[in-house]
Amino acid sequence: MKNILDAIGEFLNFKLFTYNKSEILVLDVAESVLIILLAYLLLRWIKKILLRAYRKDRLTVGQQFAYYQLSKYFIGAITVILVLASIKVDLKGLWLGSAALLVGVGFGIQQLFNDLLSGFLLLFENTVRVGDIVEVDGMVCRVKEIGIRTSRVKNRDGIVVVLPNSKIVSNSVINWTTESRLTRFTVSVGVAYGSPVDQVRNILLDCAARHNEVSKSPKPICRFVDFGDSSLDFDLLFWSKNNFRIEDVKSDIRFMIDNEFRKQGIRIPFPQRDVHLFREREGDLEE
């Protein structure tokens, strides 16, 4: 038994190479591998805990992703430091060299740090989470992943777009995802003067109620908005969970409204203008 232990001790203390006047032993490499393995197991354990909390409705999918990302970055940073220390890398010299490098590049990496800081803000604040539907610069998209520097979103065309985190934090972003998951939308329509307004209201409400993506509670609302120049203007307000494909829902409702108007003889007018032409004859203006 003693011989076996001596052999193991001799193997662990075997010098692999010399780096910066420091001998790197098999034991040092084994410590590094063990540190990486423990970090991996710790992350898997954290992931299971977060998944269990999500299944019990204690966390949203966005919170689950944010907490896991923060844990991964923190444990990853600690792991790198411990691994470097175990293989006897001069951390003090490394920090000084990094600081000198950062000062040297200066403004060249200002945007990079802005994106990194924005990434941490997004993960900590939870104003935008994975799975949320947001509108950035007129583009409606679903958040697929929030990284430390960039975020991946998928737009309505199914195209994955990579956005710098600073663009999300610094710009005005509309988050269509609410706690109730219901959002109100509007379909506007105008009818000709003389149309039966009560019948118009009933048609609009009926069309909204018959669509599967329109919420039954709260119920749709019809508003007589204004007496327009060429039409009587109405707004159909309804609530829906289908925020991402809401333009398809609006299109369906418009098809239904137009079909019902045709059946009932209700006309959707278009602006009409009278044009008067004048010509000059013998010094006088004549129409």
N, C-alpha and C positions, 0 to 999 in steps of 0.2 A: 504493500500500500504506500509505504514511504517512497519507494522508487517511482511509483506512478505520479505521486504529488511532485516529486523533484523534477520528473520529466516535464510535467505540465508547467511548473514554474520556470523551468529552463526555456520551454517553448514560448511562453508569454513574454519573457524578458529577452527574447532574441531580437537583435537590432536589425531592422529592415533597411534603414538609410539614415543619413544625417541631413538635417535641414536647419539652416541658419544656426549652426553650432549646437543644435539640439538633436539628440538621438531619438528616432521614432521607432518604438518597440511594437511587437505584435500586440502587447497589452493595450497600447494606445489606440491602435486600430480597432481592437475588440471593444474598447470603451465607446468609440465613435459609433460603431455598428449597434451596440446596445442602446445608446442614446436615441438613435434614429428609430430603432424598433419600438422603444417605449413611447416615443412621440407619436408614432403611427397608431399604436394600440390606444393611446389616450384620445386621439382624434376620433377613432372608431367608436370608443365608449361615449364620447360627447355627442357624436352623431346619433347614436341609438337613443340617448336620453332625450335629445331634441325631437326625434321622430316620435317617441312615445308621448311627449308633451303635446305634439301637434295632433296626434290621433285622439287625444283626450280633450281637444279643443282648448288647450291652455295657451297655445301659440298659433299664430297664423303662419301660412307658408312663407310669407315675407320675413317674419320675425325668426322663424327657424333658419332660413338661409342666412340672415344677417348675423345671428349669434354664432353660427358655424363658421362663417367667413372670418369673423373677428377672432374666434378661438384658433383657427388655422393660422392666421397671420401672427398672433401672439406666440403660439407654441412653435411655429416655424422659426421665428426670430430667436427665441430662447435656444432652440435646438442647434441653430447655426453657431451661436456663441459658444455653447458647450462643446460642440464638435471641434471647433477651431481651438478651443482651450485644451481639449484632450490630446490633440496632435501637436500641441506646444507652439501654436502660432502666436506671435507677439500681438496681442489685441490692442495694446496701447499704441504701438507703432501703426497698426492698421487704422485705428480711429484718427490718429494725427494725419495719416496719409489721405484718408477719406475727406477730412475737413479741408485739407489743402486743395484737394481735387475739386471740392464743391465751391470753394472760394475762386478757384481758377476758372471754372466754367461759368460761374455767376449767373448772369441773366439768361444764358443759353438753356438752363433747365428750370427757369422760373415757371413755365407753363406745366412742366412735369410735376413739380411740387404742388402746383395749384390743383392738378387733377388728382394727385394722391390725397391731399387734404380733403378735397371734395368727396372722394370715395369713402373716407372715414366718417365724414359728416352724414352721408347718405345711410351708412350702416348703423350709425349711432342714433340718428334722429328718427329714422323710420318714416320720413315724410313720403318717400317713394320706396316701395317694396317690390320684391319679386312677385310677379303675377298681377301687379297693378296695370291698369290701362291709363296711359298718360298721353297728353298732347304737347309735343315739343316743336316749336316753329311751324305750326300748322299740320304736323304729321302725327296722326293717331297711331299708337303702337302699344304692344304689351311687353312689359319688362320681363326678360328671360333670365338675366344674370346681372348682378352688380359686383364688379370687380374692384380691385384696389385702385386702378387708374381709369379704366373704361367700363362701360356697361353695354350689354347686348340687348337689343330690343327687336321685336318682329312687328312689321307694319301690316296693314290690312291686305297687302298683296302677297304676304308670306315671305317677304324679303327680310333677312336679318341685317340690322344696321348696328354698327359699333359707334357709340357716342362717348366722347370724353366726359368724365364725371363733372368737370367744371361747367360744361354746357347745361347740364341738368340743374346744378345748384345755382348758378348765376342768372340763368334765364327764367322768365315767367313760364312755369309748367302747370298745365291743368291736369289734375289727377281725377280721372273719371270714376275711380273706384272709391266708394264710400262704405261706411260701416253697415248701412242698411242694404247695400248692393243694388239699390234702386235709384235710377237717375231719370229726371224728367226731360222730355224732348218735345219738340213742337213741329207740327206740319201746318203751313199756312196756305190758304186758298181764298180766292175772290170769286164772287158770283155776280151775275148781272143785276142791275137795279130792277125791282119788281119781283124778284125771286121770293118764294115763301121762306122766310128766315127760320121759322120753327122747323120746317121740313129739312132745311139744310143742316140745322143743328142735329136733328135726329139721325140723319145719314152719316154725318161725321162721327158721332158717338158710336153708332152701330158698326161702322167700318173698323174703328179702333178696337171695339170690344170683341170682334170676331177674329182678330189676329192673335195667334198663339204666343207671340213674344211680348204682347202688351199685358202688363200686370192688371189683375182684377181688383186689387186693393193697394193703393188708392185707385179709384175709378178715373177714366179719362174725363177731361173737362173741355167744353167748347166755349170759346169767347168770341163775342161780336166785337171786333177790334175797332173798326172805324168805317165811316162813309168815305170811300176813296174817290179818286177822280173819275174812275171808270167802273168801279165795282164796290160791292159790299164785302168787306174784308173780315175773315174769320181765322182764328187760331185754334187748332186741335192740339191739346196738351195731353200727354200720356206718359206713363212710367214704364220702364223696362229694365231688365237685368242684362240684356244683350247689348252692352255698351260698345263692344268691339265691332259688331256687325250692324250697328243701328242704322246706317245708311241703307242697308238692304231692307230693313223693317220699314223705314220711311217710304222707300220706293214701293213696297207692297201696298201700303196704305193709300198712297197716291193712285195706284192702279185701281184699287177698290173704289175710291171716291169718284174717280172719273167714270168708271163703269156705272155706278149708281146714279150719278148725275145724268148720264145719257138716258138711262131707263126712265128717270123721272122728268126729263125734259128741262132740267136746270142747266143753264148756260154759263160757262166760264168766259167772261168777256176779254177782249184785248183792247188796249188803248186806241182810240180813234181821234184823228185830228183833221180839221178842215183847213185846206190850203187855199188861199186866195191869191190869184195871179193878177198883177197890174201891168198895163202897158201905157207908155206915154205917146199921146197923139195930139198934134197941133198945140203943144205946150201944156196940155191938161193931162191929168192922170185919169185913166179910164179903166174900170174893172172889166 
